[in-house]
Amino acid sequence: MLRLLVQAGVRPRALLRDPGTLDPGIAAHVDTAPLDAWDADSVVDATTGLDALYWVSPTATDRDPVEAHVNAAGNLRAAVQANRIPRVVFQSSGGAEKRHGVGEIDGLAATELALEASGASVTHLRCGYFFTNLFMDLESIKDGTLATAMDLDRPLPWVAPEDVAAVAAVRLLSRSWAGRSVQGVHGPEDLTFRQVAGILTEALGHAVEPRQISDAELRSTLASFGMPAAQVDAIVMMTVGIRDDYTPENPRTIATTTPTALQGWAATHLH
């Protein structure tokens, strides 16, 4: 994301919990500001003087993630209003249009509403299922199993995070939009988990079989990692909310389709 903005001739400001973690290769080309999304003064200070903002709401691992998103959303709205930031691009998710019943995505829905109430022009990027979610199941995939509580035959838009960054950069740089807009970011094709297992089999050179697990089994697995109950519930309900009784607001179109294919990505990142 920062690289794309730099290549466009912009000197962006990177808002980071720890600016010292910024890649040295890009650090000379950007400004930085420390940001704690859950501290109101920090958000105001970090965003002072901006004429456009790309916001990714952080996930809390030490408290209820939904409540943490709501807290950050309130701070964000106050900062946008205090600093009169005219345009915001927000990394949301498919499912946020349901507003409730989608686990952690409910917190992103609350952020959408907070931004819409701020008076700024806002674009919500309703992203598909990130390729990088496969990292959470990497050991199982290496052992030949792709486990999910999702319906194995339900197609979902799968997207590479770098494609999301490209769409966000273009939106930030464009001044041709105003008001509220929603932009799907869907990757090159919708895939079922059964199809994904087949793609991984080809990309990795060993058989990967899909296996549907129950919500209870998913809860048990997450709890075994030491996750707090609220975080477990937020993750499980994301699956339930997308799997059951959900029709996306944004259908796939040429405007929502992005280029990076799962097979090449997997061959590069999952070995």
TORFIFI-986984 format. One record per residue (C-alpha): x negated, y negated, z negated. Coordinates in steps of 0.02 Angstrom, whole numbers, padded with zeros to 5 digits, always signed. Example, Ala and Ser with C-alpha at 12.3 -4.5 7.8 and 13.67 -1.06 7.14 Angstrom:
<nodes>
-00615+00225-00390/-00684+00053-00357/
</nodes>
This chain:
<nodes>
+00000+00000+00000/-00134-00126-00050/-00242-00075+00098/-00099-00108+00219/-00069-00281+00146/-00254-00322+00153/-00261-00264+00334/-00114-00381+00370/-00219-00528+00311/-00139-00545+00139/-00230-00555-00027/-00105-00464-00139/-00097-00460-00326/-00101-00285-00401/-00001-00269-00562/-00080-00131-00665/-00071-00070-00843/-00261-00063-00836/-00336-00168-00695/-00500-00077-00723/-00427+00079-00642/-00412-00004-00472/-00512+00082-00335/-00677-00013-00317/-00662-00004-00129/-00509-00117-00130/-00544-00219-00286/-00641-00356-00197/-00494-00390-00082/-00355-00410-00210/-00314-00505-00367/-00258-00409-00521/-00150-00439-00673/-00118-00328-00825/+00063-00272-00837/+00162-00183-00971/+00334-00157-00894/+00411-00136-01067/+00346-00303-01132/+00447-00453-01071/+00309-00582-01087/+00187-00469-00996/+00305-00452-00846/+00335-00639-00836/+00149-00679-00848/+00097-00548-00720/+00224-00606-00589/+00201-00794-00605/+00178-00879-00436/+00229-00731-00328/+00335-00759-00173/+00373-00573-00152/+00364-00423-00268/+00356-00235-00243/+00417-00150-00401/+00393+00032-00449/+00474+00065-00618/+00358+00172-00725/+00414+00336-00803/+00403+00342-00992/+00340+00505-01066/+00352+00457-01250/+00538+00407-01258/+00702+00424-01164/+00651+00388-00983/+00821+00316-00937/+00821+00195-01083/+00642+00146-01038/+00693+00106-00859/+00838+00000-00924/+00718-00094-01038/+00597-00126-00895/+00742-00178-00783/+00794-00313-00906/+00616-00378-00914/+00603-00375-00725/+00764-00474-00701/+00707-00604-00827/+00538-00622-00740/+00614-00637-00567/+00729-00774-00630/+00597-00864-00734/+00471-00864-00592/+00600-00891-00455/+00534-00747-00352/+00637-00751-00192/+00613-00573-00125/+00594-00405-00212/+00568-00233-00135/+00613-00097-00259/+00561+00085-00248/+00723+00172-00290/+00782+00347-00248/+00917+00441-00160/+01051+00474-00290/+01042+00299-00366/+01203+00256-00274/+01295+00376-00390/+01247+00259-00534/+01274+00395-00666/+01244+00581-00687/+01075+00593-00598/+00956+00599-00746/+00808+00482-00735/+00876+00412-00571/+01012+00330-00678/+00874+00215-00739/+00831+00168-00560/+01015+00132-00529/+01012+00015-00679/+00860-00071-00604/+00951-00094-00439/+01094-00179-00530/+00977-00289-00632/+00889-00349-00475/+01054-00383-00387/+01104-00492-00534/+00940-00588-00530/+00984-00700-00383/+00837-00639-00278/+00851-00557-00109/+00818-00373-00138/+00787-00217-00035/+00811-00050-00121/+00707+00088-00044/+00810+00246-00069/+00670+00373-00054/+00685+00559-00020/+00602+00702-00114/+00416+00666-00128/+00292+00792-00057/+00188+00759-00212/+00321+00840-00322/+00244+01003-00261/+00092+00965-00370/+00200+01004-00523/+00220+01183-00459/+00047+01202-00385/-00011+01353-00486/+00150+01447-00447/+00134+01403-00263/-00044+01469-00261/+00024+01630-00338/+00154+01642-00199/+00314+01570-00276/+00405+01405-00249/+00527+01391-00394/+00669+01265-00403/+00838+01243-00483/+00898+01164-00320/+01007+01263-00199/+00880+01349-00086/+00985+01313+00069/+01029+01130+00038/+00936+01015+00158/+00849+00866+00077/+00746+00725+00151/+00562+00759+00109/+00442+00612+00119/+00257+00575+00095/+00223+00435-00031/+00108+00351+00095/+00257+00332+00212/+00353+00246+00072/+00205+00127+00050/+00207+00086+00235/+00393+00045+00235/+00373-00059+00077/+00228-00157+00153/+00327-00197+00310/+00476-00255+00207/+00366-00364+00098/+00284-00446+00248/+00447-00475+00342/+00544-00634+00312/+00687-00587+00426/+00799-00516+00290/+00894-00593+00146/+01026-00542+00019/+01048-00361-00032/+00993-00219+00081/+00967-00032+00059/+00835+00058+00161/+00825+00247+00164/+00649+00321+00174/+00676+00500+00229/+00518+00575+00302/+00522+00661+00472/+00658+00791+00436/+00776+00862+00309/+00715+01028+00238/+00785+01162+00125/+00673+01239-00007/+00680+01399+00094/+00610+01305+00244/+00480+01221+00135/+00420+01390+00074/+00398+01442+00255/+00300+01285+00295/+00188+01314+00144/+00160+01494+00198/+00096+01435+00366/-00004+01287+00299/-00088+01381+00156/-00117+01547+00243/-00030+01655+00112/+00150+01703+00081/+00254+01582-00023/+00428+01642-00071/+00566+01527-00133/+00651+01570-00298/+00802+01483-00370/+00797+01469-00559/+00938+01421-00676/+00954+01252-00761/+00924+01341-00926/+00762+01418-00861/+00705+01247-00799/+00742+01171-00969/+00646+01309-01056/+00495+01288-00941/+00489+01100-00964/+00509+01115-01152/+00364+01238-01156/+00252+01098-01090/+00292+00999-01247/+00407+00874-01163/+00530+00781-01276/+00712+00834-01260/+00763+00669-01179/+00630+00689-01044/+00681+00869-01011/+00862+00816-00993/+00815+00674-00875/+00721+00793-00760/+00852+00930-00761/+00993+00809-00727/+00902+00737-00577/+00916+00909-00497/+01095+00935-00553/+01148+00763-00493/+01077+00789-00318/+01125+00972-00305/+01306+00955-00361/+01435+00837-00285/+01318+00717-00195/+01332+00640-00022/+01194+00515+00020/+01249+00336+00053/+01111+00319+00184/+01118+00444+00328/+00960+00484+00424/+00929+00363+00568/+00779+00305+00667/+00759+00167+00538/+00747+00289+00392/+00637+00420+00477/+00451+00414+00441/+00310+00511+00525/+00208+00614+00403/+00250+00800+00418/+00244+00918+00270/+00137+01051+00354/-00012+00937+00387/+00006+00855+00217/+00010+01023+00128/-00140+01089+00224/-00239+00936+00167/-00178+00916-00012/-00126+01086-00080/-00280+01193-00047/
</nodes>
